[in-house]
Structures are given as structure tokens and as C-alpha cells.
Amino acid sequence: MSNKSNLRALPVLISVFFFWGFVAASNDILIPVFKEKLNLEQWQSQMISFAFYVAYTVGSLIYFFVSRASGGDILNKMGYKNGIALGLVISALGTLLFYPAAQSSSFGLMISGLFIVGLGFSLQQTAANPLTITIGNPKKGAQRLSLAGGINNIGTTIGPVIVSLAIFGSLAEGQKLETLESVKTPYLILGAAFLIVAVIFKFSSLPNQIHHEDVKDENAEFSSHKSALSYPQLWLGMIAIFVYVGVEVSTAANLPEFMRQHIHITTDKVAPYVSLFWASLMIGRWTGAVGAFDLSKGTKQALNFLMPYLAFLVFLLVNKLASHDITPFYLYAFIIIAIIVADILSKGNPARQLIIFSLCGITALLIGIFADGMTSVYAFISVGLFCSTLWPCIFTLAIAGLGKHTNEGSGFLIMMIMGGGFVSLFQGWLAKDELLGIQWSYLAGIACFAYLLFYGWRARQILLRRGIDYDKPSAAVSEHPEVLETQP
């Protein structure tokens, strides 16, 4: 199948990115709901994020050891689209636990269900990310991941709104939630959607195999790699994925508690603010996705300004349809200018973008810590803008030049998504009044961005030594030498 034919199947492939976003962002609504109903401490409520994201690590370890035991990469054996379909079925099984969990108000059952959903997502991500990068022109792999991330963030934008409506929608003004039974409905519907999409994947025209050619290294330092972990850009990238997902998830997961303490906004009113955080990732990814298309220079420049505001319009429309007051969010249109400038300065180079966006993220967190009121809220929410394209930047840099070790490297990167659980749990612990408190707990995010800044600089040095330079047009040949190979 040609790259052009593969690209026609891209919409099917990136549909799973929507589900990942929907569930991940909806967790931020479940956290304050279970915290209030079950009288949990802030760090205990973060077990929702912990269970979900640690499942990625467990799933990746299962994938690794089963591949080793079977004598070969299991995705190469079962096929990529078959692997994604199987992952969707596993996630659907996890949603079934939401029924008894809601009926019995069982925190243990609910996080077990989220854990199983995360296991399925782990297999889906291991297959979908490298497939998205290699399905077309390899030079535009990062931009295609940004496009897929934009679809992911449609899910993150509407997820909190829909789940909040499902939980609180029938309550009168000022009425408190009495039971957790309303939690089960959106997740059971989601499980049914998983099964439908699994069938679509099974019979889609997506390639089932990727053939990875080795990079010929003249440098003796790289000529005898026997494992993906032998590549420094990968294992440093694993740490980068850990802290990136960590700062993204923990910033959003602790936002409701920050707003409760400092703005006195109740749990049933926090959904549009959580939605805006995740919409900020959509804004950034829609901006970054412009480079995935073969467009004239003038058209790209126009879209660089248009796409972020179209994404913002989606956020406003979704929340308007949900009967939320959207007038407080108009001011955010001015903050979006920062992501447009940062994207232009990065010039499509993933290493440069990682450095610039990390500096912006540190600045946003510092403003949030030292300011207060709505200034702090919007500063913390804007972190989503600067997290928006870090995943494709890190992923692209980390698997560049891995050749036949690409699948193994992808699995290791997916494993590190557990950072979302550990960092949010750590920040929840720091948020105790006797420690740093909720506002100063965001220092954890600054530490995460500091490492990402370092990784952008270090990965560029490592790849330049291998002849991989993203500022040169010829980089398309060397940065991702993978070639798609399909099976009948």
C-alpha cells in the first residue's frame, strides 16, 4: 500500500486518540467527586490518576515480556491494526466495572476499572504512535502526531463537560450529589463505543505491518546497538515522557482543589475550567498540525493564526451548548497569542520546540504560584498550551534512528506514561497544608519542565552526531527510515 493510500486511512487510525483524551480528562471530574463523597484526602483522590496511568507501565511490561517469551515482537506477529482492536476490547471490559463501582460507591472497583481501561490504552498507544509517524512522509511524522493530538484534545475538551453533565445534570441549583450511580452511564456508553471502533479497525484498510530498516552508522559508538535502551536519545526520552505526562496530568488534576481553596468554586462548577485546560492542548496541537499538510507558505502562515482560534471556538461552543457561562473565558483569546509566537519561533524543529515550550511552561507556572485569584487560574490553565506539542516532539526525537528497535522503543516510551500517576500523586502530597500547600505544590511542574528543557538540548546533540538534523531538508531521509509493509 502506498503512502497516499495509507493517509486515506489516517482518520480511522487517529479515532483512538479521541478516546484516550476523553477518558484522561474525565478523570479530573471524577477526582473531586470521589474526594467529596468518600471523604478522601487530596493525595488519596489522586489515586484515580495513579491507577489509570500506572496501567500504561504494567501494559508495556506485559507487552515486553510476552514479546521476549514468544521470540519476537507481538505487534509484528498479530499486526498493528489487530493490536489496536484488541486494546479497544480490553478497555471496553474495564468500563464494565463502573456499574458495580457506582452502585456500591466502591473506590477500589472504580480505580480497578480505570486500570483495565488503561491497560487497553497501553496496547493501543504502542501500536498507534509509530504507525502514525510512519504512515506517510517521515519528515512530517511529528506534525501527524500533532494532528492526532488535536483529535485527542477534542476528546479532552468535551470529556469533562459530558461527564460533568451526566453526574450533575439532573441536580437543581445548590443541590448536592447524594449517590455515585450517575457516574456509570457515560462509561458504559464509552465501552460500547470501544467495541464498535474495534470492529471498524479490524476491517479497515490500515497497514497491519511496519518494516523497519536499520540506520547504517559510520560512528562506531552507535554501530553495535543490540537493544533500544542502548540509544541515549531513547532512555533520556523515557524520562522526558515521564515528566511531560506528569506535569500535564498533575496540573489539571490539582486544579479543582486549587480553585476550591482560592476561588471558592464548587465541584459542580469546575468542569469548564478543566475543559479549558485540555482545550488548550487542542489549541496548541491544531496549530502544530498545520505543518502536516502540503500547503503554500502563505496558506500555512494564515492557518498558524486561524487554527488556534478555531480550536478555542470549539471549546466555547461545547461549553455554550452545555449551558455554561462562557463570558469569563473571552480573555483567554489574548493568552493564545503566546502559543502562536512560540510555534513560529520553533520553525518545526522538535528539539527547538521542546526548549521554547518548556521555557513558556516554567513562566506560566511561576506566574500561577506568585499571583493569585483568576490570574493564577489562567496561568495554570495556560500550561496546557505549552504541553500541547511536547508529546510528538519527545516521541519523534526518542525513536529517531532506532531502526528495527523502533517497536521496542515505542513500548518503553508508552511505559513511562505512568508519570501522570506518580507526579500527580506527588503533587497531591506536597499540597498538604503542613507541607507546601496547593499553590506552591506546582513547583513540581517547574522541575518537570526544567528536565524537558534539558532533553531538548541534549537530544539535538545526540542526533546531530548521527547525522539527523531537523533543520535540513535531507533529514527526511535519515530521521525515520521506517517503510510501511502491508499484508493481504
NORQUI-V951417 format. One record per run of one state. SS is the DSSP state (h for helix, s for strand, l for the rest). FROM is the first residue (numbers start at 1). LEN is the number of residues. If there is no record, write none. Layout:
ss->SS from->FROM len->LEN
ss->SS from->FROM len->LEN
This chain:
ss->l from->1 len->2
ss->h from->3 len->6
ss->l from->9 len->1
ss->h from->10 len->28
ss->l from->38 len->4
ss->h from->42 len->4
ss->l from->46 len->1
ss->h from->47 len->24
ss->l from->71 len->3
ss->h from->74 len->5
ss->l from->79 len->1
ss->h from->80 len->16
ss->l from->96 len->1
ss->h from->97 len->8
ss->l from->105 len->2
ss->h from->107 len->28
ss->l from->135 len->3
ss->h from->138 len->31
ss->l from->169 len->14
ss->h from->183 len->20
ss->l from->203 len->7
ss->s from->210 len->3
ss->l from->213 len->7
ss->h from->220 len->3
ss->l from->223 len->5
ss->h from->228 len->3
ss->l from->231 len->1
ss->h from->232 len->22
ss->l from->254 len->1
ss->h from->255 len->8
ss->l from->263 len->4
ss->h from->267 len->3
ss->l from->270 len->1
ss->h from->271 len->22
ss->l from->293 len->4
ss->h from->297 len->25
ss->l from->322 len->5
ss->h from->327 len->3
ss->l from->330 len->2
ss->h from->332 len->4
ss->l from->336 len->1
ss->h from->337 len->10
ss->l from->347 len->3
ss->h from->350 len->21
ss->l from->371 len->2
ss->h from->373 len->15
ss->l from->388 len->2
ss->h from->390 len->10
ss->l from->400 len->3
ss->h from->403 len->28
ss->l from->431 len->6
ss->h from->437 len->4
ss->l from->441 len->2
ss->h from->443 len->23
ss->l from->466 len->9
ss->h from->475 len->4
ss->l from->479 len->3
ss->s from->482 len->3
ss->l from->485 len->4
